[in-house]
Amino acid sequence: MPKIVIRGRHAFNLGGWVVEHIARLPYRDYVVGNPFDEPVKIEAPIYSIEGIKALQDLGLIVEPVATYDRLAEKLKKVKALIESQQASGTKA
């Protein structure tokens, strides 16, 4: 299975990495943030809710994006969470 590397302290949306016609997830997209200093490798594409839960199990920040949500606002939120964890000295 292909992998995606998320750089340390970065966030991005899964967008095209979710296989919608198979996954049938409750949200239209997910924003994923890496609160760690080191890169994290994740499996892609995402085929199920278990794939989303696996990201959370790695300690990544996973923020769902609903139909009415603005992607830019969700990205800002996850980046702020990463920065707040860095400032407080905690990780996931």
OpenMM code with the backbone's topology and positions (N, CA, C; nanometers):
from openmm import Vec3, app, unit

residues = "MET PRO LYS ILE VAL ILE ARG GLY ARG HIS ALA PHE ASN LEU GLY GLY TRP VAL VAL GLU HIS ILE ALA ARG LEU PRO TYR ARG ASP TYR VAL VAL GLY ASN PRO PHE ASP GLU PRO VAL LYS ILE GLU ALA PRO ILE TYR SER ILE GLU GLY ILE LYS ALA LEU GLN ASP LEU GLY LEU ILE VAL GLU PRO VAL ALA THR TYR ASP ARG LEU ALA GLU LYS LEU LYS LYS VAL LYS ALA LEU ILE GLU SER GLN GLN ALA SER GLY THR LYS ALA".split()
positions = [
    Vec3(0.0847, -0.1176, 0.0000),
    Vec3(0.0000, 0.0000, 0.0000),
    Vec3(0.0897, 0.1247, 0.0000),
    Vec3(0.0527, 0.2276, -0.0752),
    Vec3(0.1312, 0.3516, -0.0775),
    Vec3(0.1338, 0.4190, 0.0601),
    Vec3(0.2300, 0.5046, 0.0785),
    Vec3(0.2448, 0.5787, 0.2037),
    Vec3(0.2532, 0.7285, 0.1739),
    Vec3(0.2120, 0.8081, 0.2714),
    Vec3(0.2287, 0.9531, 0.2683),
    Vec3(0.3143, 0.9884, 0.3898),
    Vec3(0.4081, 1.0782, 0.3727),
    Vec3(0.4875, 1.1263, 0.4845),
    Vec3(0.4384, 1.2652, 0.5219),
    Vec3(0.4034, 1.2796, 0.6487),
    Vec3(0.3609, 1.4097, 0.7003),
    Vec3(0.4787, 1.4683, 0.7765),
    Vec3(0.5291, 1.5796, 0.7289),
    Vec3(0.6417, 1.6447, 0.7964),
    Vec3(0.6031, 1.6836, 0.9383),
    Vec3(0.7019, 1.6915, 1.0240),
    Vec3(0.6791, 1.7311, 1.1623),
    Vec3(0.6167, 1.8684, 1.1720),
    Vec3(0.5176, 1.8817, 1.2602),
    Vec3(0.4491, 2.0080, 1.2870),
    Vec3(0.3797, 2.0671, 1.1646),
    Vec3(0.3254, 1.9805, 1.0795),
    Vec3(0.2524, 2.0254, 0.9600),
    Vec3(0.1125, 1.9649, 0.9583),
    Vec3(0.0252, 2.0275, 0.8797),
    Vec3(-0.1123, 1.9804, 0.8641),
    Vec3(-0.1487, 1.9819, 0.7163),
    Vec3(-0.2373, 1.8908, 0.6778),
    Vec3(-0.2882, 1.8868, 0.5409),
    Vec3(-0.4222, 1.8160, 0.5415),
    Vec3(-0.4961, 1.8295, 0.4310),
    Vec3(-0.6231, 1.7585, 0.4238),
    Vec3(-0.6062, 1.6314, 0.3405),
    Vec3(-0.6802, 1.5290, 0.3783),
    Vec3(-0.6700, 1.4007, 0.3078),
    Vec3(-0.7283, 1.4092, 0.1678),
    Vec3(-0.8299, 1.4939, 0.1499),
    Vec3(-0.8862, 1.5182, 0.0174),
    Vec3(-0.8922, 1.3965, -0.0729),
    Vec3(-0.8119, 1.3948, -0.1766),
    Vec3(-0.8112, 1.2872, -0.2750),
    Vec3(-0.7576, 1.1543, -0.2252),
    Vec3(-0.7081, 1.1504, -0.1021),
    Vec3(-0.6554, 1.0253, -0.0462),
    Vec3(-0.7636, 0.9422, 0.0210),
    Vec3(-0.8878, 0.9907, 0.0209),
    Vec3(-1.0001, 0.9145, 0.0746),
    Vec3(-1.0774, 0.8579, -0.0433),
    Vec3(-1.1023, 0.7292, -0.0409),
    Vec3(-1.1778, 0.6642, -0.1486),
    Vec3(-1.3250, 0.6646, -0.1074),
    Vec3(-1.3964, 0.7696, -0.1505),
    Vec3(-1.5320, 0.7945, -0.1026),
    Vec3(-1.6306, 0.6832, -0.1357),
    Vec3(-1.6240, 0.6298, -0.2559),
    Vec3(-1.7244, 0.5300, -0.2943),
    Vec3(-1.7055, 0.3973, -0.2205),
    Vec3(-1.5933, 0.3791, -0.1557),
    Vec3(-1.5711, 0.2589, -0.0750),
    Vec3(-1.5810, 0.2919, 0.0736),
    Vec3(-1.5206, 0.4030, 0.1152),
    Vec3(-1.5087, 0.4356, 0.2572),
    Vec3(-1.6419, 0.4683, 0.3232),
    Vec3(-1.7280, 0.5444, 0.2557),
    Vec3(-1.8560, 0.5880, 0.3126),
    Vec3(-1.8379, 0.6481, 0.4514),
    Vec3(-1.7491, 0.7451, 0.4609),
    Vec3(-1.7192, 0.8122, 0.5862),
    Vec3(-1.8257, 0.9162, 0.6185),
    Vec3(-1.8419, 0.9484, 0.7463),
    Vec3(-1.9465, 1.0438, 0.7838),
    Vec3(-1.9146, 1.1897, 0.7493),
    Vec3(-1.7923, 1.2190, 0.7057),
    Vec3(-1.7532, 1.3561, 0.6728),
    Vec3(-1.6980, 1.3609, 0.5315),
    Vec3(-1.6984, 1.4817, 0.4725),
    Vec3(-1.6537, 1.4948, 0.3338),
    Vec3(-1.5022, 1.4956, 0.3211),
    Vec3(-1.4311, 1.5284, 0.4292),
    Vec3(-1.2855, 1.5353, 0.4257),
    Vec3(-1.2341, 1.5303, 0.5690),
    Vec3(-1.1039, 1.5145, 0.5829),
    Vec3(-1.0393, 1.5164, 0.7137),
    Vec3(-0.9109, 1.5970, 0.7027),
    Vec3(-0.8834, 1.6778, 0.8054),
    Vec3(-0.7567, 1.7484, 0.8152),
    Vec3(-0.6730, 1.6717, 0.9170),
    Vec3(-0.5495, 1.6436, 0.8799),
    Vec3(-0.4598, 1.5665, 0.9654),
    Vec3(-0.3394, 1.6535, 1.0003),
    Vec3(-0.3052, 1.6569, 1.1286),
    Vec3(-0.1904, 1.7335, 1.1738),
    Vec3(-0.0914, 1.6451, 1.2464),
    Vec3(0.0355, 1.6704, 1.2226),
    Vec3(0.1423, 1.5962, 1.2894),
    Vec3(0.1999, 1.6847, 1.3996),
    Vec3(0.1699, 1.6556, 1.5270),
    Vec3(0.2180, 1.7392, 1.6366),
    Vec3(0.3627, 1.7089, 1.6775),
    Vec3(0.4225, 1.6101, 1.6167),
    Vec3(0.5580, 1.5680, 1.6527),
    Vec3(0.6628, 1.6435, 1.5716),
    Vec3(0.7846, 1.6447, 1.6204),
    Vec3(0.8942, 1.7089, 1.5480),
    Vec3(0.9392, 1.6259, 1.4283),
    Vec3(0.9273, 1.4947, 1.4399),
    Vec3(0.9724, 1.4061, 1.3331),
    Vec3(0.8580, 1.3729, 1.2364),
    Vec3(0.8930, 1.3392, 1.1128),
    Vec3(0.7895, 1.3013, 1.0154),
    Vec3(0.7202, 1.1710, 1.0562),
    Vec3(0.5962, 1.1563, 1.0129),
    Vec3(0.5187, 1.0347, 1.0374),
    Vec3(0.4705, 0.9823, 0.9033),
    Vec3(0.4839, 0.8522, 0.8848),
    Vec3(0.4412, 0.7883, 0.7607),
    Vec3(0.3051, 0.7238, 0.7843),
    Vec3(0.2097, 0.7544, 0.6951),
    Vec3(0.0755, 0.6955, 0.7068),
    Vec3(0.0405, 0.6201, 0.5788),
    Vec3(-0.0480, 0.5231, 0.5935),
    Vec3(-0.0942, 0.4485, 0.4767),
    Vec3(-0.2004, 0.5292, 0.4032),
    Vec3(-0.1975, 0.5208, 0.2724),
    Vec3(-0.2958, 0.5900, 0.1892),
    Vec3(-0.3190, 0.5056, 0.0650),
    Vec3(-0.4332, 0.5114, 0.0067),
    Vec3(-0.5508, 0.5898, 0.0431),
    Vec3(-0.6244, 0.5319, 0.1638),
    Vec3(-0.7218, 0.6086, 0.2119),
    Vec3(-0.8049, 0.5682, 0.3257),
    Vec3(-0.9321, 0.5038, 0.2699),
    Vec3(-0.9588, 0.3826, 0.3139),
    Vec3(-1.0744, 0.3081, 0.2631),
    Vec3(-1.1884, 0.2932, 0.3636),
    Vec3(-1.1651, 0.3301, 0.4921),
    Vec3(-1.2680, 0.3063, 0.5934),
    Vec3(-1.2453, 0.3957, 0.7143),
    Vec3(-1.3419, 0.3953, 0.8048),
    Vec3(-1.3291, 0.4692, 0.9295),
    Vec3(-1.2152, 0.4112, 1.0134),
    Vec3(-1.1856, 0.2850, 0.9960),
    Vec3(-1.0728, 0.2247, 1.0675),
    Vec3(-0.9410, 0.2903, 1.0260),
    Vec3(-0.9332, 0.3310, 0.9006),
    Vec3(-0.8143, 0.4019, 0.8528),
    Vec3(-0.7990, 0.5363, 0.9215),
    Vec3(-0.9107, 0.6040, 0.9458),
    Vec3(-0.9085, 0.7312, 1.0175),
    Vec3(-0.8682, 0.7083, 1.1626),
    Vec3(-0.9237, 0.6042, 1.2246),
    Vec3(-0.8897, 0.5725, 1.3641),
    Vec3(-0.7423, 0.5352, 1.3775),
    Vec3(-0.6862, 0.4712, 1.2760),
    Vec3(-0.5443, 0.4351, 1.2784),
    Vec3(-0.4567, 0.5610, 1.2837),
    Vec3(-0.5002, 0.6676, 1.2177),
    Vec3(-0.4265, 0.7937, 1.2224),
    Vec3(-0.4280, 0.8510, 1.3641),
    Vec3(-0.5433, 0.8434, 1.4289),
    Vec3(-0.5544, 0.8915, 1.5666),
    Vec3(-0.4690, 0.8063, 1.6600),
    Vec3(-0.4644, 0.6763, 1.6354),
    Vec3(-0.3838, 0.5865, 1.7178),
    Vec3(-0.2345, 0.6176, 1.7077),
    Vec3(-0.1929, 0.6776, 1.5960),
    Vec3(-0.0529, 0.7184, 1.5797),
    Vec3(-0.0213, 0.8461, 1.6578),
    Vec3(-0.1246, 0.9087, 1.7129),
    Vec3(-0.1061, 1.0323, 1.7868),
    Vec3(-0.1229, 1.1565, 1.7019),
    Vec3(-0.1726, 1.1386, 1.5800),
    Vec3(-0.1950, 1.2521, 1.4913),
    Vec3(-0.3252, 1.3224, 1.5274),
    Vec3(-0.3336, 1.4493, 1.4969),
    Vec3(-0.4564, 1.5268, 1.5173),
    Vec3(-0.5439, 1.5039, 1.3938),
    Vec3(-0.6664, 1.4590, 1.4147),
    Vec3(-0.7582, 1.4330, 1.3042),
    Vec3(-0.8840, 1.5162, 1.3264),
    Vec3(-0.9085, 1.6084, 1.2359),
    Vec3(-1.0238, 1.6983, 1.2450),
    Vec3(-1.1159, 1.6734, 1.1258),
    Vec3(-1.2387, 1.6268, 1.1508),
    Vec3(-1.3315, 1.6040, 1.0397),
    Vec3(-1.3800, 1.7352, 0.9783),
    Vec3(-1.4079, 1.7315, 0.8488),
    Vec3(-1.4598, 1.8473, 0.7765),
    Vec3(-1.5989, 1.8098, 0.7254),
    Vec3(-1.7011, 1.8734, 0.7830),
    Vec3(-1.8392, 1.8465, 0.7424),
    Vec3(-1.8718, 1.9245, 0.6153),
    Vec3(-1.9847, 1.8946, 0.5575),
    Vec3(-2.0283, 1.9574, 0.4332),
    Vec3(-2.0334, 2.1095, 0.4443),
    Vec3(-2.0773, 2.1601, 0.5566),
    Vec3(-2.0934, 2.3039, 0.5757),
    Vec3(-1.9670, 2.3734, 0.6281),
    Vec3(-1.8620, 2.2990, 0.6618),
    Vec3(-1.7384, 2.3563, 0.7148),
    Vec3(-1.6514, 2.4154, 0.6041),
    Vec3(-1.5690, 2.5101, 0.6421),
    Vec3(-1.4707, 2.5682, 0.5509),
    Vec3(-1.3369, 2.5005, 0.5768),
    Vec3(-1.2805, 2.4458, 0.4716),
    Vec3(-1.1541, 2.3738, 0.4833),
    Vec3(-1.0437, 2.4622, 0.5407),
    Vec3(-1.0356, 2.5857, 0.4959),
    Vec3(-0.9308, 2.6771, 0.5441),
    Vec3(-0.9398, 2.6973, 0.6954),
    Vec3(-1.0619, 2.7052, 0.7482),
    Vec3(-1.0795, 2.7229, 0.8926),
    Vec3(-1.0360, 2.5983, 0.9688),
    Vec3(-1.0646, 2.4820, 0.9146),
    Vec3(-1.0229, 2.3572, 0.9795),
    Vec3(-0.8700, 2.3440, 0.9784),
    Vec3(-0.8068, 2.3835, 0.8681),
    Vec3(-0.6603, 2.3811, 0.8622),
    Vec3(-0.6007, 2.4752, 0.9667),
    Vec3(-0.6579, 2.5940, 0.9808),
    Vec3(-0.6111, 2.6889, 1.0817),
    Vec3(-0.6258, 2.6303, 1.2218),
    Vec3(-0.7380, 2.5638, 1.2461),
    Vec3(-0.7636, 2.5046, 1.3778),
    Vec3(-0.6584, 2.3991, 1.4113),
    Vec3(-0.6307, 2.3112, 1.3168),
    Vec3(-0.5332, 2.2041, 1.3415),
    Vec3(-0.3933, 2.2629, 1.3589),
    Vec3(-0.3576, 2.3620, 1.2789),
    Vec3(-0.2263, 2.4269, 1.2945),
    Vec3(-0.2152, 2.4927, 1.4314),
    Vec3(-0.3241, 2.5536, 1.4789),
    Vec3(-0.3238, 2.6151, 1.6115),
    Vec3(-0.3064, 2.5095, 1.7208),
    Vec3(-0.3701, 2.3946, 1.7035),
    Vec3(-0.3536, 2.2848, 1.8005),
    Vec3(-0.2086, 2.2371, 1.8041),
    Vec3(-0.1474, 2.2270, 1.6882),
    Vec3(-0.0066, 2.1856, 1.6810),
    Vec3(0.0808, 2.2880, 1.7531),
    Vec3(0.0580, 2.4163, 1.7263),
    Vec3(0.1370, 2.5224, 1.7898),
    Vec3(0.1157, 2.5254, 1.9405),
    Vec3(-0.0073, 2.5043, 1.9851),
    Vec3(-0.0346, 2.5067, 2.1293),
    Vec3(0.0328, 2.3894, 2.1994),
    Vec3(0.0374, 2.2749, 2.1329),
    Vec3(0.1065, 2.1605, 2.1916),
    Vec3(0.2561, 2.1854, 2.1976),
    Vec3(0.3095, 2.2517, 2.0961),
    Vec3(0.4508, 2.2838, 2.0943),
    Vec3(0.4839, 2.3843, 2.2054),
    Vec3(0.3981, 2.4852, 2.2219),
    Vec3(0.4216, 2.5884, 2.3228),
    Vec3(0.4133, 2.5326, 2.4645),
    Vec3(0.3218, 2.4371, 2.4857),
    Vec3(0.3055, 2.3807, 2.6197),
    Vec3(0.4033, 2.2670, 2.6456),
    Vec3(0.4739, 2.2255, 2.5414),
    Vec3(0.5711, 2.1174, 2.5589),
    Vec3(0.5111, 1.9788, 2.5608),
    Vec3(0.3835, 1.9675, 2.5227),
    Vec3(0.3191, 1.8368, 2.5172),
    Vec3(0.3069, 1.7904, 2.3759),
    Vec3(0.2927, 1.6607, 2.3610),
    Vec3(0.2716, 1.6008, 2.2294),
    Vec3(0.1548, 1.5068, 2.2377),
    Vec3(0.0651, 1.5208, 2.1403),
    Vec3(-0.0540, 1.4359, 2.1255),
    Vec3(-0.0917, 1.3717, 2.2513),
] * unit.nanometer
topology = app.Topology()
chain = topology.addChain("A")
for resn in residues:
    res = topology.addResidue(resn, chain)
    for name in ("N", "CA", "C"):
        topology.addAtom(name, app.Element.getBySymbol(name[0]), res)
